[in-house]
Amino acid sequence: MAMEKMSIAKALNESLRKALDTDPKTLIMGEDVGKLGGVFRITDGLQKDFGEDRVIDTPLAESGIVGTAIGLALRGYRPIVEIQFDGFVFPAYDQIVTQLAKMHARSLGKIKLPVVVRIPYGGGIGAVEHHSESPEALFAHVAGLKVVSPSNASDAYWMMQQAVQSDDPVIFFEPKRRYWDKGEVDTESIPGGLHRASVARTGTDLTLVAYGPMVKVCLEAAAAAQEEGKSIEVVDLRSMSPIDFDAIQASVEKTRRLVVVHEAPVFYGSGAEIAARITERCFYHLEAPVLRVGGYHVPYPPARLEDEYLPGLDRVLDAVDRSLAY
């Protein structure tokens, strides 16, 4: 067992390094990913060790970056694309939705598109507009795309490995305000499948479901609730498409209550799909309606207001209390 404590950022860097080292057809492309090592230094040192043909600094043109990656994938490469910030992905949205997501089906399965699109997402770093958004539902809605987000260093390391090895296009959302959170990583033992949810904390009274940056908030909420005698289970979704509904159902059949938490706006968010499916599956088990906690349906606010916008401990605990009051 090769256990090492590292940050999420370091885990991603090590995982990308391993992917480049393992397969000469693996490439990294993006704005400032080479010499600079990326805005968040996730690709730091990789161009120096693997060369400019493997770690490629691109022009500031997201549509061109993803379009080039699609062409490379068609020629047998496995491109890993970095979009510098969440709000910068939209010039490439047409390429992702109308080409990357559909070519496999359009070719009746003859063509594979093993492209990973890395997107740092979410708020909490005091950044300006277009640097703090959570657009995951816009991609999870698109058939043909896999959408995932790790919440800890171990998942960051292994989920990146699994995403690169996948023959399907994977949108890999990285919770940027958690980049420096540290955890144990076993670099020799895969913790689970790419699209399987995991139980981050066991409990009996209520289930909290979250992914990415909100898992830590939910774990803190569960710890606070325990001081009041409430036993909260926390399920880390890990994948927003496909969703591991079986894992959520198993938890809810035990706890009989569910609160879904995500940073993105509640309106049309992934929590709505989870609430609908679990209500269908667990109708006779539920003691309360499925509740949702998330961002507000407004453009992302200036940095000085983001603490009011982002779901925090108080809003999660309020939803827990409301659910338990039914």
Secondary structure, DSSP 8 states (H G I E B T S, - for coil): --EEEEEHHHHHHHHHHHHHHH-TTEEEEETT-SSS--TT-TTTTHHHHH-TTTEEE--S-HHHHHHHHHHHHHTT-EEEEE-SSGGG-GGGHHIIIIIITTHHHHTTT------EEEEEE-S-S---TTSS---HHHHHTSTT-EEE---SHHHHHHHHHHHHH-SS-EEEEEEGGGTT-EEEEETTS--S-TT--EEEE--SSEEEEE-TTHHHHHHHHHHHHHTTT--EEEEE--EEES--HHHHHHHHHHH--EEEEEEEESTT-HHHHHHHHHHHHSTTT-SS--EEEEE-SS----GGGHHHHS--HHHHHHHHHHHHT-
